[in-house]
């Protein structure tokens, strides 16, 4: 199953093509989400000079589910620990992530001209 479609009933070459197309689309969406998150997060905290990177972690490789991994700091860095233990900082980061994710999905849903009622 990929994207709700059972590929086991398709010929192998057709299934391979559909799987490849899904992977490409998913990778594109993942990059778009990552860039959007970085832009929103940049407004509330200092980021690495190249905040969007890629990796082959298994949890990031689903062929049909866009995914990102967010690293907010290191417990070995005193300033990062200060931020990570701050309720206010965590709240700003969470708000930035929610705005980014909400914008991403709102612009891709039917009737996207209608914003959700969430703040």
C-alpha positions, -999 to 999 in steps of 0.1 A, spaced: 0 0 0 12 34 -9 -10 65 -7 -40 43 -2 -33 23 -34 -26 -14 -32 4 -20 -56 4 -57 -51 -22 -61 -79 -1 -40 -103 25 -54 -126 60 -50 -111 72 -23 -136 40 -3 -130 43 -6 -93 80 5 -95 71 36 -115 43 45 -91 65 40 -61 92 61 -77 67 89 -84 54 88 -49 90 90 -35 98 120 -56 67 138 -47 72 130 -10 108 142 -11 97 175 -27 70 180 0 96 172 27 120 198 14 92 223 12 81 216 48 117 218 60 123 252 43 90 265 56 99 254 92 133 269 89 119 303 78 94 304 106 119 292 132 145 318 120 121 345 131 122 333 168 157 318 173 192 316 159 196 288 134 226 270 119 239 288 88 225 259 67 194 247 86 180 224 60 199 192 55 190 157 45 198 123 60 189 87 53 173 80 87 147 52 84 120 74 100 125 99 72 123 75 43 86 66 41 77 67 3 44 84 8 46 105 40 65 138 40 87 140 70 113 162 87 136 159 117 139 190 138 170 193 159 166 221 184 199 220 202 225 200 220 225 191 257 263 197 257 259 233 247 251 256 277 231 282 256 211 254 240 203 239 274 192 273 286 168 277 256 155 241 258 146 245 294 128 278 288 90 275 287 89 308 267 114 297 241 98 263 237 64 280 233 78 303 206 93 273 188 61 253 190 41 283 177 65 287 148 63 250 139 25 251 141 23 282 118 46 265 93 28 232 92 -7 248 92 4 270 62 18 240 43 -13 219 46 -38 247 43 -23 257 9 -27 221 -3 -62 213 8 -94 218 -12 -108 252 -5 -74 264 7 -86 300 5 -103 293 38 -79 294 68 -85 272 98 -99 289 129 -68 281 149 -44 308 159 
